[in-house]
Amino acid sequence: MTARQDNEPAAPPRAAALAYEARDAATGRAPRVVAKGQGAVAEEIIRRARESGVPIHRSRELVGALMQFDLDQSIAPALYVAVAEVLAWAYQLEADASPVRVP
């Protein structure tokens, strides 16, 4: 591992967005990459996610792997566990934020 020196420019931000809808689950389709980019494009992806209330999970390794896929391409089986953990985290955040309904 190497440390960044103060005079070295920071790497541009990178981001990737996934979609996994009920119809995907019903048809056995894996989550797919719906947006990806670096620099200004990554910043826009993050801004839109925040505006829409989409949880943002930070993982350089996962973003690096997702950047290898084409847009609308399903993720590879090697990423299923990592993506499932992120989806479970996001679903839990959503459940925690929902008001409790009393029957």
ABEGO torsion letter per residue (X at the ends): XBBBBAABBBBBBBBBBBBBBAAAAAAGBBBBBABBEBEAAAAAAAAAAAAAGBBBBBBAAAAAAAAABBBGBBBBAAAAAAAAAAAAAAAAAAAAABBBBBX
